[in-house]
Amino acid sequence: MKRQQYLLATSGAVLLVIVYFFGQTIPAKKAASPPAQGNTAASSAKPIDIQDILSASKSKLKPGQQAYIDRIENSVVRGDVKEQQKKAYRQLAVFWKDSVQNGFLPFIYYNAEIAKLDNSEKNLNFAAQLFLENLRGLDNSSLKTWMADQAKDLFQRSLKIDANNDSTKIGLGACFMFGSGAGNPQEVMQGIQQILEVAQRDSTNMYAQFMLGLGGAISGQFDKAIERLTKVVSHEPGNLEAIMKLAEINEQKGNNEQAVKWYGQSKKIIKDPEVLKEIDARIKSLQ
């Protein structure tokens, strides 16, 4: 897995990019400081219990839908329990994905449970990427931590199958970078070091360069982040997230001219008129 791994996983990629970047308050001419040491906001947040989420989601369904879920959940009986469980999880995953508007969390949970039972490198990595790519724009530290922990577990299971898969190593490192809800510096650096090991061995790995660029932004190493993300865009000119991140970092540094350049570059890719209005407004505010 190469380029596709660091493109956003959902079909609403552009929307998520805009929420991720424009949903933040970005100071126009003052560089953001690195996360403070000793921030314990994430540790004080209430842990997520997926069973509570499943129960709450189920309670909002129509009676017929609830009865359907009950039948599937009670369908595992004697015999080949593992195969029956996989079948049940598949049915539940499809239901939450296709039949419920806000069923994404149950869907990715059941998808991950299927991957664990299959225990194939491909399925484990796919399930892990769903968690990783969708936790990055979250503000809820408890949910972000839970999703990162799920992705870590899946990537670690995958590495037991193939310990030399660089993409899996990078994904695991990214979980530490993005999963620390309060920006825990130790976890961020742990993730960066794991990805850096791959990048030092293979400088052409753009997935590693991309994640290191994001890691540099998180840790306040803006010049390094710009260098790496610029390299990514030179190899992958259609990488919208890298372009948007370059615009954001330059704006944080007060490099308005460069920020306008990169926001303008994003307009060559984005087609959504509402998103383009947001970008035009951002450009105007910088000129």
C-alpha positions in Angstrom: 0.0 0.0 0.0 1.4 3.4 -1.1 -0.4 6.5 -2.1 -3.9 5.2 -1.3 -3.0 4.7 2.3 -2.6 8.3 3.0 -5.6 9.5 1.1 -8.6 9.9 3.3 -10.6 6.7 3.7 -14.1 8.0 3.4 -16.0 9.1 0.3 -16.4 12.6 2.0 -12.7 13.3 1.8 -13.0 16.9 0.9 -15.5 17.6 3.6 -13.4 16.0 6.2 -10.3 17.9 5.1 -12.2 21.2 5.5 -13.6 20.2 8.9 -10.1 19.2 10.0 -8.5 22.4 8.9 -11.1 25.1 8.9 -12.7 23.8 12.0 -9.7 25.0 13.9 -9.0 28.6 15.0 -5.8 29.4 13.2 -3.8 32.5 14.3 -2.9 34.5 11.2 0.5 35.7 12.2 1.6 33.8 15.3 3.2 30.3 15.2 1.5 27.8 17.5 3.5 26.5 20.4 4.2 22.8 20.8 1.9 20.9 23.2 2.7 21.7 26.8 4.3 19.0 28.9 2.2 17.4 31.6 -1.1 18.0 29.9 -3.4 15.4 31.4 -6.7 16.2 29.6 -6.7 12.9 27.8 -6.0 10.8 30.8 -8.9 12.4 32.7 -11.4 11.8 29.9 -13.9 9.0 30.4 -12.8 5.9 28.5 -15.1 4.7 25.6 -17.0 1.5 26.1 -18.0 0.2 22.6 -20.8 -1.8 24.2 -22.4 1.4 25.5 -22.1 2.9 22.0 -23.7 -0.2 20.4 -26.5 -0.2 22.9 -27.2 3.5 22.5 -27.1 3.2 18.7 -29.4 0.2 18.8 -31.9 2.0 21.1 -32.4 4.7 18.3 -33.5 2.1 15.7 -37.0 1.3 14.7 -38.5 -1.8 16.4 -38.2 -3.9 13.3 -34.5 -3.0 13.0 -33.9 -3.8 16.6 -35.5 -7.2 16.1 -33.3 -7.8 13.1 -30.2 -7.0 15.1 -31.4 -9.2 18.0 -31.8 -12.2 15.6 -28.3 -11.7 14.2 -26.8 -11.4 17.6 -28.5 -14.5 18.8 -27.7 -16.5 15.7 -24.4 -18.0 16.9 -25.0 -21.5 18.2 -23.2 -24.8 18.5 -21.0 -26.0 15.8 -18.5 -23.9 13.8 -18.8 -20.9 16.1 -16.0 -19.0 14.5 -17.6 -19.0 11.0 -21.0 -18.3 12.5 -19.5 -15.3 14.3 -17.9 -14.0 11.2 -21.1 -14.3 9.3 -23.0 -12.5 12.1 -20.4 -9.7 12.2 -20.6 -9.3 8.4 -24.3 -9.0 8.5 -24.1 -6.4 11.3 -21.4 -4.5 9.6 -23.4 -4.3 6.4 -26.5 -3.3 8.3 -24.8 -0.4 10.1 -23.1 0.8 6.9 -26.0 0.6 4.5 -29.2 0.9 6.6 -28.4 3.5 9.3 -27.4 7.1 8.6 -25.1 7.5 11.7 -23.9 3.9 11.9 -20.2 4.5 11.1 -18.8 3.6 14.6 -20.7 0.2 14.8 -19.7 -0.5 11.2 -15.9 0.0 11.7 -16.1 -1.9 15.0 -17.7 -5.0 13.4 -15.4 -4.7 10.4 -12.5 -4.9 12.8 -13.9 -7.9 14.6 -14.2 -9.7 11.3 -10.6 -8.8 10.5 -9.4 -10.3 13.8 -11.2 -13.5 13.2 -9.9 -13.7 9.6 -6.4 -12.8 10.9 -5.2 -11.9 7.4 -2.7 -9.1 6.9 -4.8 -7.4 4.2 -8.0 -7.3 6.3 -6.3 -6.3 9.5 -4.5 -3.4 7.7 -7.7 -2.3 6.0 -9.7 -2.3 9.3 -6.8 -0.4 11.0 -6.7 2.2 8.3 -10.5 2.9 8.7 -9.9 3.8 12.4 -6.7 5.7 11.7 -7.9 7.9 8.8 -11.2 8.8 10.6 -9.7 9.7 14.0 -7.5 12.4 12.8 -10.1 15.2 12.6 -11.8 14.3 15.9 -12.0 16.7 18.9 -13.4 14.2 21.3 -10.3 12.9 23.1 -12.0 9.8 24.5 -13.2 8.7 21.1 -9.9 9.5 19.5 -8.0 7.5 22.0 -10.4 4.5 21.6 -10.1 4.6 17.8 -6.3 4.8 18.0 -6.2 1.9 20.4 -8.3 -0.2 18.0 -6.0 0.7 15.1 -2.9 -0.1 17.2 -4.2 -3.5 18.0 -5.0 -4.3 14.4 -1.6 -3.0 13.1 0.2 -5.0 15.8 -1.7 -8.2 14.8 -0.7 -7.5 11.2 3.0 -7.1 12.1 2.9 -10.5 13.7 2.1 -11.9 10.3 4.6 -9.7 8.4 7.1 -7.9 10.6 8.7 -6.2 7.6 5.7 -4.4 6.2 6.8 -0.8 6.2 3.3 0.6 5.5 2.0 -1.3 8.6 4.9 0.1 10.7 4.1 3.6 9.5 0.4 3.2 10.3 1.2 2.0 13.8 3.5 5.0 14.3 0.7 7.3 13.1 -1.6 5.9 15.7 0.7 7.2 18.5 0.9 10.6 16.8 -2.8 11.2 16.3 -4.2 9.1 19.1 -2.9 11.2 22.0 -6.0 13.3 22.6 -4.2 16.0 24.6 -1.1 16.0 22.3 1.0 13.9 24.6 4.6 14.7 23.5 6.0 11.3 24.5 3.5 9.4 22.4 3.9 11.8 19.4 7.7 11.3 19.5 7.3 7.6 19.8 5.2 7.6 16.7 7.6 9.9 14.8 10.6 7.7 15.7 8.9 4.6 14.4 8.0 6.2 11.1 11.5 7.9 10.9 13.1 4.4 10.9 11.3 3.6 7.7 12.0 7.0 6.1 15.7 6.8 6.8 15.9 3.4 5.2 13.7 4.4 2.2 13.6 8.1 1.5 11.2 7.5 -1.5 8.5 6.2 0.8 6.0 9.0 0.4 3.6 7.6 3.0 6.4 7.9 5.6 7.3 11.4 4.4 3.6 12.4 4.6 3.1 11.2 8.1 6.4 12.7 9.2 5.2 16.0 7.8 2.1 15.8 9.8 4.1 14.7 12.9 6.3 17.8 12.4 3.3 20.0 12.4 1.9 18.4 15.6 5.3 18.8 17.4 5.8 22.4 16.3 8.7 21.6 13.9 7.0 23.6 11.1 10.1 24.0 8.8 10.7 20.3 8.8 7.0 19.7 8.2 7.0 22.0 5.2 10.1 20.4 3.8 8.6 16.9 4.0 5.1 17.8 2.8 6.5 19.8 -0.1 8.4 16.7 -1.1 5.2 14.7 -1.0 3.3 17.1 -3.2 6.1 17.2 -5.7 5.7 13.4 -6.1 1.9 13.4 -5.6 0.5 16.7 -6.9 -3.1 15.5 -6.3 -2.6 14.9 -2.5 -5.2 17.4 -1.2 -4.5 16.8 2.4 -0.8 17.5 2.1 -1.6 20.7 0.1 -4.1 21.9 2.8 -1.6 21.1 5.5 1.1 23.2 3.8 -1.4 26.1 3.6 -2.3 25.8 7.3 1.3 25.6 8.5 2.4 28.6 6.4 -0.6 30.5 7.8 0.4 29.6 11.3 3.9 30.8 10.6 2.6 34.1 9.2 3.8 33.2 5.7 0.6 34.5 4.1 1.9 34.6 0.6 2.8 30.9 0.8 -0.4 30.1 2.5 -2.4 31.8 -0.3 -0.3 29.8 -2.9 -1.2 26.5 -1.3 -4.9 27.3 -0.8 -4.9 28.3 -4.4 -3.4 25.0 -5.4 -6.1 23.2 -3.5 -8.7 24.9 -5.7 -7.4 23.0 -8.7 -8.5 19.7 -7.0 -11.6 20.6 -5.1 -14.9 20.7 -7.0 -17.4 21.3 -4.2 -18.7 24.9 -4.6 -19.3 25.4 -0.8 -15.8 24.2 0.0 -14.4 26.6 -2.7 -16.2 29.5 -1.0 -14.6 28.6 2.3 -11.2 28.6 0.6 -11.8 31.9 -1.2 -12.8 33.5 2.1 -9.6 32.2 3.7 -7.5 33.5 0.8 -9.2 36.9 1.0 -8.5 37.2 4.7 -4.8 36.6 4.1 -4.3 39.1 1.3 
